[in-house]
Amino acid sequence: MAKELKDLTKRSVDYSRWYNELVVKAELAEQADVRGCMVIKPYGYAIWERIQQSLDAMFKETGVQNVYFPMLIPKSFLSREAEHVEGFAKECAVVTHYRLKANPDGDGVVVDPAAKLEEELIIRPTSETTIWNTYKKWIHSWRDLPLLYNQWCNVMRWEMRTRLFLRTSEFLWQEGHTAHATKQEAEERAKQMLKVYADFAEKYLALPVVQGVKSETERFAGALDTYTIEAMMQDGKALQSGTSHFLGQNFGRAFGVQFVNKENQLEYAWATSWGVSTRLMGALIMTHSDDNGLVLPPHLAPIQVVIVPIYKTDEDLEKLNTRLREIETELRKRGIRVKYDNADNKRPGFKFADYELKGVPVRLVMGARDLEEGTIELMRRDTLEKETRAAEGIEDYVEKLLEEIQQNIYCKAKTFLDEHIYECSDYEEFKTRVKDGGFFLCPWDGTAETEARIKEETQATIRCVPFGVSQENPGTDMVSGQPAKYRVLIARAY
């Protein structure tokens, strides 16, 4: 690695510091002046745009349309669904006044006490309440259903301990909110959107995930069921990477959203909500990156290929420009996101280090001798392997290589996940091993008391009841000694 990045902390020394430094050094984001908030920088936002565009297309393939609702929610709305308000009350930021005035003492501005709102407004922590209050105006008959809507927006949840991308007071996300005529249709939609998230994670993020359903304690506030995708970071901790909620008729009842069904009877609408956030950026970083910086899967990388000329004279640069621009143009024709960096204000060594740090999947380098010999040097970021190849036809090779890199990054993460899922039915063994990370398949008696004890004594939580794991004869709960109801996935988590 070039000397410019020698001060990046190694993962083996301090994983948390490595992550924090990498986010800043790779110019993804930095702390904002407002406590708990972040500034997402252009390169970080470019990755988020790739996430957004790809997911948005997948949503629309299922019939979802985009909408936008206000960020301010009347306080009374949150009081209508008891579980929902209880779940978010401690995280809500409240607007109480609508005007400032000059400080009578002559120092800046103060809140105008005469401008107090009759009803406080909540900066949205999530939008179920305001959306379902609106749905009441839109839904009257079964013919109006389903409503399949999504919005891309920001939300505010007042956090005490924050970390860039993983947990911030304000973050970007999408939130889908659907209304249905039947319970079955709503449940199927909630599961369908979880599958969309899992497919996206694996196809674009190269992120293998475990799908499952949350325990009652871990459900979204106001949901009957919460479905989740759980990913494993390189330190063995879990990261909840997307959730989809079956809300039953809770919000339909709370906001009086009724419709005339096919039997000409009044019925409350059935609901789902589902979302992923900029937390996916954290998952991307912590799953694939290494001590040299980011490792980005090509399907998501803002720059898939960077081309760097090495030259001593202006004449050399002119010749190199002609040939390398040809390669750049041909790569662009194939839909490959490419950058030609012939800027003269940075040394080649710095450029190499910078693009390595930023995780650009493929680097192409050509010097004057390469031009004469018809060769080009190629480095792939996932393995750091270099090779010299014929420049003629390099576009075909790069196009195939990008897919190979995408698959290799996924397979590496999948192997790591598979090797760190353990079966365990002995509590003392579990308490010792969970400190080192990993996902543990354990028998659970289904009680909140046992779940709470595990969390208190080990800082690990039940991540989900995983799909695809047999629940026949789950055994004996390792904590209570009672017959188990489920085999669950337990891990420490972010």
Residue, then its C-alpha position, 0 to 999 in steps of 0.5 A: m500500500a502506498k505510504e499515503l495510507k499507512d496511518l489507516t488503523k488495521r482491523s486486527v488492532d481496532y476494528s471500530r477505529w478502522y471503520n470510523e477512519l475509513v469512512v472519513k479517509a475514503e471521503l464517504a461522510e463526516q460528522a456534522d455540526v449538529r450532534g448525531c448528524m452527518v454530512i454525506k460527501p459526494y463519493g459516499y452519496a454516489i454510492w447511496e444513489r446507486i443503492q437508491q436507483s437499483l432498489d427503486a427499479m426493483f420496487k417498481e417492478t412489483g407495482v410500487q409507486n413513489v410519493y412524498f409526505p410531510m416531515l412534520i407530524p402532528k403530535s396527536f397522530l402518534s397517540r392513536e396507535a398505542e404500541h407505535v407511540e410507546g416504541f418511538a416516544k423516547e426518540c422523537a424530536v419536537v417542534t414547539h414554535y414557528r418563529l424566532k426574533a432578535n434577542p432584546d439584549g442584542d445578541g443573536v436571536v431567541v425563540d419568540p414565546a408568542a409563536k408557540l404552536e397550538e399543537e406540537l409537531i414531531i419530526r418524522p421518526t417514521s411515517e405510518t401515522t401521517i400516511w394512514n391519516t391520509y389513506k383515510k381520504w383515499i380508501h373507500s372501496w375494495r376497488d381502491l386497493p391495493l395502495l402500493y406506495n414508497q417514499w425516499c426521504n430523511v427521518m429523525r430518531w434522537e440517538m444518544r450514541t452515534r456512528l456514521f452510517l450505522r446509527t445517526s439521529e438523522f438518516l436517509w432511507q426509503e419507507g414503503h407503506t401499502a394498504h390491502a383488502t385482505k390479510q393474506e395479500a398484506e402478509e404476502r406483500a410483506k414477505q415479497m418486499l423482504k425477498v426484494y431486499a435479500d435479492f438486492a443485498e446479494k446481487y448488488l451489495a454482494l452481501p449474503v444475508v439470513q432471512g427470518v422473523k423477529s421475536e415479539t420483543e424485537r418487532f417494529a412498534g405496532a407490527l404483528d410480524t417483522y421480517t428481517i435480513e441479518a448480515m454478518m460483519q467481519d468482526g462477527k457481529a450482526l447488522q440488521s440490514g432491512t425489515s418488512h412489517f405486517l401491520g395487520q389492521n392496527f393502523g387501519r383501526a387507529f385511523g379509521v381507514q375502512f372500505v366496503n369489501k366485495e361482500n358489501q361490508l365495512e372492513y378495516a384495511w390491512a397494512t404493511s411497511w418496509g424500509v432500508s436506510t443508509r445503514l446499508m453503507g455501513a454493511l457494505i464497508m464492514t463486510h468487504s473492506d480491508d486494511n487498504g480501504l474500501v472494497l466495492p462490488p462492481h455492481l454498486a461502485p460509482i467508478q468501476v474502472v479507473i485509467v491512469p497514464i504514466y508519463k514524463t513529457d507532454e508528448d508522451l501524455e498526448k500519445l497516451n491520451t489518444r490511446l487511453r481515451e479510445i479504451e475509455t470510450e469503448l468501456r463506456k459504450r458497454g455501460i461501464r462506469v469509467k474515469y480517465d485520470n490524467a490530472d497533473n496535480k497528483r503523483p501516480g502513487f497518490k492516485f493509486a493509493d486513493y483509488e485503492l482506498k476508495g475501492v475502485p474495482v479495476r485499475l488500468v495503467m499505461g506508460a510510454r513503454d506500454l504504449e510502444e509494446g501494446t500492453i497495459e497493466l491491470m489491478r483488481r481491487d478485491t485481490l490486489e493482484k496485478e497483471t500485464r495484458a495486451a491492450e488490444g481487446i482489454e475491454d472484453y477482458v475488463e467486462k468479464l472481470l467485473e462480473e468475476i470480481q462481483q461474484n468473488i466478493y460475494c463468495k468470500a462473504k458467503t464463506f465467512l458467514d457459513e463458517h461462523i454460524y454455529e449450533c449451540s445448546d449449552y449456555e455456558e459455552f454460548k456465553t464464552r463463545v459469543k464474545d468472539g462473534g458469530f451467529f449461534l443457532c440455539p433452542w429458545d423457549g419463546t419467553a420474553e424472560t429468557e430473551a431478556r436474560i440472554k441480552e442482559e448477561t451476554q449483550a447478545t440478542i435474538r436476531c430472528v427465527p431463521f427461514g430455512v431452518s427446521q423447527e421440528n423438535p427444537g430441543t431444550d432451551m439452554v437457559s431455562g431448561q424448558p422445552a424449546k419452541y424455536r431454533v433462533l439466531i442469536a448474536r451481538a449486533y450493531 
